[in-house]
Amino acid sequence: MRFVFRTLLVLAATLAVTPSGMAADGDRDVDSASAARMAAAATTFLRSLTPELRARAALPFEDGARQDWHYIPRERLGVAFKVMDETQRHAAQDLLRAALSSTGVNKVEEIMALETVLREIEKRPNSRRDPLAYSIVVFGDPSAGAAAAPWAWKLEGHHLALNFTSVNQRAAVTPAFLGSSPAQIPHGDRAGQRVL
């Protein structure tokens, strides 16, 4: 068990690598160009939403939900992929790509896809296992620019909790959790695959 958690901590530290890289000291800060790309993508994502969905996805920076994170299946604030249309999902994926390296994006997508594997293992087709039951919520205003107050966003779902905060054109991803269940896919087309 200790090995699994150690692996998750190392993986979480490496996922924040964006095309421009991480701070050299490994503090998980993202440079200002990457922070600007993330702000632009978050703004585009919010603008893609209907007024009803935007009201659910955009909360004040001070909202207590920003500090309430978890990786178990539960109801979440924000907008789940399953209620987004294709344009909105594309904007959400662009936000993820602006925040993570291609390796990080792939790990996140693989973790989300494991919900289908769990549904098959549990043999409950109507279970809560849903690869689109992952939600995004934005705190504050990412479109306001560098002089504005801090803003943040998070993506959460089963075995996934990524929290990004941007202050003064610098962004950090913390806390971050990535888990894998099953640890190894037991059967089917992806038998033997280990996501983490």
C-alpha atoms as one frame of an Amber mdcrd trajectory, in Angstrom:
protein
   0.000   0.000   0.000   2.852   2.381   0.829   4.244   1.835  -2.675   0.953
   2.840  -4.269   0.744   6.109  -2.334   4.408   6.902  -2.985   3.790   6.313
  -6.695   0.784   8.633  -6.595   2.777  11.410  -4.962   5.564  11.144  -7.538
   3.055  11.009 -10.370   1.147  14.007  -9.045   4.357  16.001  -8.912   5.175
  15.171 -12.542   1.716  15.748 -13.997   1.957  19.506 -13.716   4.553  19.658
 -16.466   3.122  21.811 -19.221   4.654  22.520 -22.641   6.684  25.294 -21.008
   7.763  23.067 -18.122   7.809  23.336 -14.357   9.790  25.548 -12.076  13.296
  24.145 -11.722  12.986  23.686  -7.964  10.099  21.251  -8.371   7.630  23.348
  -6.379   4.898  22.528  -8.896   4.603  26.176  -9.962   3.752  26.673 -13.610
   5.379  29.548 -15.503   3.478  32.693 -16.502   3.026  31.672 -20.165   1.416
  28.398 -19.070  -0.701  30.231 -16.490  -1.888  32.619 -19.236  -2.813  29.670
 -21.505  -4.725  28.085 -18.642  -6.593  31.359 -17.945  -7.504  31.718 -21.627
  -8.726  28.117 -21.793 -10.775  28.529 -18.590 -12.354  31.692 -19.999 -13.206
  29.902 -23.248 -14.667  26.982 -21.292 -16.914  29.256 -19.210 -18.057  31.159
 -22.311 -18.982  27.878 -24.028 -21.518  27.071 -21.302 -25.171  28.006 -21.296
 -26.144  30.557 -18.622 -27.581  27.737 -16.491 -24.404  25.656 -16.676 -22.184
  28.709 -16.225 -23.990  29.504 -12.978 -23.065  26.014 -11.745 -19.491  26.144
 -13.047 -18.418  29.623 -11.916 -18.135  30.315  -8.193 -16.407  33.076  -6.213
 -12.754  32.432  -5.383 -13.599  32.607  -1.666 -16.229  29.840  -1.906 -15.484
  27.109   0.631 -15.943  24.454  -2.055 -12.546  25.442  -3.447 -10.930  23.799
  -0.431 -13.301  20.819  -0.276 -11.750  18.130  -2.425 -12.128  14.389  -2.537
 -11.601  11.495  -4.916 -14.500   9.197  -4.014 -17.674   8.920  -6.105 -20.010
  11.599  -4.748 -22.073  14.578  -5.863 -19.880  17.460  -6.934 -20.255  21.135
  -7.644 -19.571  22.359 -11.121 -20.478  20.847 -14.450 -19.965  17.166 -15.243
 -18.793  16.081 -18.680 -22.001  14.052 -19.026 -24.163  17.218 -19.154 -21.884
  19.079 -21.556 -22.446  19.131 -25.298 -19.570  18.350 -27.685 -18.411  21.974
 -27.933 -18.367  22.326 -24.145 -16.517  19.013 -23.705 -13.941  20.139 -26.245
 -13.455  23.395 -24.309 -13.105  21.403 -21.056 -10.507  19.144 -22.677  -8.645
  22.219 -23.943  -8.554  23.512 -20.366  -7.075  20.217 -19.218  -4.497  20.331
 -22.039  -3.566  23.908 -21.083  -2.887  22.800 -17.512  -1.182  19.410 -17.947
   1.456  17.795 -20.094   0.328  15.277 -22.716   1.368  12.518 -20.302  -0.773
  14.078 -17.580  -3.775  14.427 -19.897  -3.432  10.785 -20.953  -3.316   9.607
 -17.322  -6.411  11.641 -16.460  -8.330  10.263 -19.454  -7.238   6.699 -18.637
  -8.380   7.089 -15.022 -11.753   8.356 -16.223 -12.047   5.432 -18.666 -11.496
   2.946 -15.820 -15.063   3.660 -14.712 -16.233   1.544 -17.669 -13.904  -1.276
 -16.577 -15.244  -1.093 -13.008 -18.833  -1.196 -14.295 -18.011  -4.389 -16.222
 -16.193  -5.975 -13.264 -19.089  -5.197 -10.928 -21.584  -6.527 -13.510 -23.973
  -3.670 -12.744 -24.767  -1.906 -16.021 -26.808   0.786 -14.244 -24.223   1.516
 -11.586 -22.858   4.945 -10.781 -19.674   4.080 -12.689 -19.590   6.666 -15.471
 -16.496   7.943 -17.314 -18.316  11.251 -17.844 -19.137  11.771 -14.137 -16.169
  14.096 -13.651 -16.857  17.756 -12.913 -15.124  21.052 -13.535 -15.683  24.172
 -11.462 -13.926  27.551 -11.762 -13.427  29.864  -8.785 -12.993  33.560  -9.482
 -12.553  35.234 -12.864  -9.811  33.837 -15.104 -10.499  36.448 -17.808  -9.609
  39.478 -15.674  -5.862  39.392 -16.358  -2.716  39.536 -14.282  -3.731  42.451
 -12.078  -6.923  40.720 -10.951  -7.588  38.701  -7.844  -6.543  35.039  -7.759
  -8.631  32.433  -9.519  -8.686  28.634  -9.464 -10.324  25.615 -11.034 -10.613
  21.955 -10.265 -11.474  18.681 -11.933 -12.837  15.956  -9.689 -14.303  12.505
  -9.903 -13.644   8.945  -8.760  -9.900   8.546  -8.141  -9.189  12.004  -9.504
  -8.832  15.380  -7.790  -6.813  18.098  -9.516  -6.818  21.618  -8.096  -5.169
  24.554  -9.883  -4.734  28.022  -8.394  -3.351  31.056 -10.223  -1.932  34.112
  -8.435   0.133  36.884 -10.047   0.557  35.019 -13.356   1.839  31.913 -11.570
  -0.153  28.739 -11.177   0.191  25.705  -8.942  -1.471  22.304  -8.957  -2.093
  21.252  -5.397  -3.615  19.252  -3.901  -3.541  16.633  -6.628  -4.613  13.016
  -6.397  -4.673  10.309  -9.047  -5.691   6.769  -8.267  -6.287   3.617 -10.225
  -8.918   0.961  -9.709  -8.395  -1.684 -10.769  -4.626  -1.426 -10.474  -4.393
  -3.772 -13.465  -7.205  -4.394 -15.948  -8.100  -8.082 -15.537  -9.747  -8.892
 -18.878 -11.021  -7.555 -22.166  -9.218  -5.614 -24.884  -7.075  -3.787 -22.334
  -6.220  -6.836 -20.167  -2.960  -6.371 -18.305  -2.873  -2.577 -18.669  -1.813
  -0.609 -15.594  -2.866   3.030 -15.727  -0.493   4.069 -12.927
